[in-house]
Amino acid sequence: MVKLVKVFKVVLTLMIAMTLTNMSYAQCATFNDSPNGDAALKAHSVYRTYMSSIKSVDDMSRLKAEDFQIAFDNWKAAYEAAPAADGKRPSHWRDGRKIYSYMISSEADEAKQKEYYDIVMKMYDEEQACYKTKGQPSYALGRKAFDMFYGIGAEGKKLRSSYDETAEVLAKAIEIGGNATEYIVLDPYARVVVYQFTNEKMDKETARSVHTKLNEIADHNIANNAKLKAQYEYAKTTMNQVFAQIERNIFDCEYFVNKIKPTYPGNEDDSEFLKASITTLKQQGCESESSPFLAELEANYAKYANAENERRKAEFEANNPASVANKLYKEGDFNGAINKYKEAIANETDDSKKAGYHNSIASIQFRKLKNKSAARASALKAAGLRPGWGKPYLMIGDMYASSTRSCGKEPWQQRMVVLAAVDKYAYAKRIDSDPDVQAEANKKIGKYSGEKPEKGDVFMAGYKVGGSYKIGCWIGENVKIRVN
């Protein structure tokens, strides 16, 4: 009994193996293999008369309805009897895909569309299993993945596979095809990788591995496939433009060094190139201590940056003499500052700004160079260019107040100089409503209000209260005599 069971198991195993072999054989049958080979060949000849000029799915619309039906019926008979046709050309699978793709576009029923889509996918698998395109072992898989990604059917209602399913087929196509993988696979695979990685369905090691493999395929064909070199070059360019979306997330310093290095010759003096390259490398973790290329870029950019900074500085100074004047003032070059303010005045058309420059000159002449006469002249120019501005007069008042000893021998004469200073403060207050000017004027008037000459001293000198007194020295102004 035990022996009988063992024999039964052996027989059953052989029967299963024979069944699978027959199924595989039937799937790949040719005209010569099929028991209905003659009928299949005849049906093939009939449908090909309609399909011979059909190069794409869009061309199918040229067939009349009755012609399409004849073509379809005969294609189906030929395909079912001999899927592999003559064994040399995969015409039944490829024509079948055109027919069913067209039917998807023409069909309104979604269930039927899905049925036709599945048939197209099945015929890709059959072609891959039974027919090996010379030099392109993964041709059918690559084309299948292409359709899975970009879709089959009319615009607006294309049927597509999920990215997960498409990624599996793409990976298989690359595995089988190697360097013979067709160029049309590169761009959609890059897009699937970017999507999968971005949506955390693929780790960076896998994404990086696919990127490397696809570029190796492209580079191999660019170097060795003269017939399709241009197509692989274009595919590589578009593919890497897609990968650029995630390359900063999946690659480290070395990758970007190798990417940028070939573009460096000829761009050594391009500041934008240098700056962008340095930024990219640093963002990807490069350090000049461990990356000679980054160190070279930085050294080259430093030379440009120094020269550019000097150029910009010269340009700025030429266009902004007032700023240069302020800088020179802070450095202690007072005459240089005055010359730059004069240059600014010569280049300026706005009287209010000119007034400000004249006032700055007056301040330097008065407080730093101690040239009060020139300072007053500059302050008056400032006041003349900006009517109602009290600050120049406050400064003139300060000039007078600081000249009491040099412009008066007697104490009462010195106090006359103070009266002249108070008059300037009062005038500034009268013409300018600015709160700061008002506050400063009041403060200074209060400070000197008790510094009037004594009545007896004025009388003894031969002057009358309320009369006029001319101050000598550099001031040379008349002042109304007021006493304590």
Secondary structure, DSSP 4 states (H G I P E B T S, - for coil): -HHHHHHHHHHHHHHHHHHHHHHHHHHT--TTTSTTHHHHHHHHHHHHHHHTT--SGGGGGGS-HHHHHHHHHHHHHHHHH-TTTTSS--HHHHHHHHHHHHHHHH---HHHHHHHHHHHHHHHHHHHHH--BTTBTTHHHHHHHHHHHH-BSSTTS-B---HHHHHHHHHHHHHHHGGG--GGGHHHHHHHHHHHHHTTSS-HHHHHHHHHHHHHHHHHHHHH-TTTHHHHHHHHHHHHHHHTTTHHHH--HHHHHHHHGGG-TT-TT-HHHHHHHHHHHHHTT--TTT-HHHHHHHHHHHHHHHHHHHHHHHHHHHH-HHHHHHHHHHHT-HHHHHHHHHHHHHH---HHHHHHHHHHHHHIIIIIS--HHHHHHHHHHHHHHSTT--HHHHHHHHHHHTTTTTT-SSHHHHHHHHHHHHHHHHHHHHH---HHHHHHHHHHHHHHTT-PPPHHHHHHTT--TTSEEE--TTT--EEE----
